[in-house]
Structures are given as C-alpha cells and as structure tokens.
Amino acid sequence: MKKGKRILSVTIKRMVDESPDTSWLGEYSNRPTSEFSIDRAHSEDCASVDPKAKAAKKTLEHVQQTVGDLHNDVLAQYNGTLANEKLDSEKDALDEAYDVVGELIDSVDECDCGEHGDVQSGEYRYLNPSFNYIDEQGKALPENTPEEVRKYVRQDYERMESLNRGDWSFIGISAEAEVWNADTQVVQRIHSGGLWGIESDSEQSYLEEVEQEELSNLKVELKAYGFSARAISKAFENVQHKEG
C-alpha cells in the first residue's frame, strides 16, 4: 500500500437509472409507423384493432369488388337495348348485395370498446414496435410471422406500461471504495465502471452476479492505485450495500 493511504469502506450501490434506453421496448408516438403499432385509445379486444376484423374487412372488400364486377357485366348485357325483366332483377339484386356488403365493411371494424383504452389526456396515442421485429417499412422481419410480431409487441407494450406505472424501474450497479489520503487529508472515492440499464425486477441471482463483477472491477482499480492484495482483501471483508 502506498504510504499514507487507507481503504475506509467498500460499498455496493444500486441507483435509479434516470435516463434509460427503452427503445428496445418500442417508442410512444402520436402517429403509427406500422400495422403492428399499438393503438392505446382502444382496448386490446376492440374490433377496431382486432387483426381478425381487419382481415374480415379485406375479405368483404374483395367480395364487394366481385359484386361490382358482376353488376357491370349485367349492365354490359343491355348493349343499348331496352331493359328486360330478367336483367332488371339481376341488377337490383346485385345493387342490394353491393350495399349490404358495404354496410358490413363499415361495421366490421367499428370501435366497440367506447375508446376505453389506456391512453390518458396529454399522452401519446400509439406505441410503435422496435426494430427487433419489423423493418424500416414497418413490415414483419422474415424470421417472424405477423402473429408472432403482434404477440411480441403486445408483450413489450405491457412491459412498458408496467414501467410507467412504477411496477419496476431501471437501475445501475457500481462498487465504490472510500480511501483516506493522509498526505492530502482528503477522502477520495474510487469507483468501478458501473453497469446501467438493469431491470430492477431481474432475478436476484443476476443482480448478485453483477455486484460481484463490479466488486472485481473495483479491486483492479484499487490495485492500480497502489493497494496490496492483502489490504484489498481485508477491506472487502465488510462490503456495505446502499440503495438509491
């Protein structure tokens, strides 16, 4: 140990991460960037955001187009001649069918939750998925099916909402040693590098593993500062823990 220096204490600190990177869970916005974006104005099972309702709407639009084509075929049969009873009957039936399908299209994905979603006044309406599952055009990556993307994005959304409710947080873990310098009469603090962006509800075994890694890093720093292995070992016999 360098003359005039002494390790006073060793502390493991768990601190709140005030500016974590949450982009891997998605990003809130007032504009959707993908068909997989979560519309927070509606409940999860609302018809307006139900993929099955969207698929049904596309099918009905195809049906309506087919009915419209048949209607045009019937009109073409007039070919400048006077209308006859058979063609009139077919045309009227197709007109009615076209309108009925149109009403179904309008109603199949109408909101049925009363817009009772999670969004509150002043909050962003959408959560857009991260690029873990989609490309820059908002399409599902080749390794994921659309159903898988919706599942993963919903899980990320629930995780993000849980974070916003304060159910968990991001933290940082570092190790710190207080060192007394008799020559300068100053207490110095030597830190490990620290690891941030840790989920506070991670497995306890993982948190303890990170703590041990930070303590190991601190030992390296203290050794470089001039302390002997014996002095370091002695100081580490009583490691304190501090939250906040």
C-alpha angles and dihedrals in degrees: 000000000000113000113268098017128111135173107237100181146346120217135184110212128200109194134181112256102229097190109032124171106244097166091110087068093050134262132269117235143157089236129058116233098188143025084249095060115123113241103213092192090075136053118253094254096043113130091230091067099028110119089211090057090049090051091048090051092054090050092050091048088054090049091050091050090052091050089049091052091051089049090054090049090055091050090050089058090065087069092179095310127122116274117264130206096251095051092044090053092050092047093050092048091050091047090054093045091050091052093046092052089047091055090050090051090052093049105037095080100028116135111267098173098069088241090289096154130132100273116112130196111291094015128117113266100216139047109206118206123250123248089257087093108017138048128234090276091057093250124136114267114249093252092058131064117220089250091054092048091052090049094049094044091050090051091050090048093053089048092051093048090050089053091051091051089056095245087134139353144200117264141183126223125205139156122232134190125197110215125193114218108198093188094059097025088230132128109227126198120217118193139195116234093264129217121241137186094053117154107240093219093055118131111288089233090060093049090050090049090055090048091054091049091052091048089051090051090050091053089056091051092049092048090052088050089059106263119140123241088248094054091047093048091050093050092050093057090086110038113177126211126219131185125205 
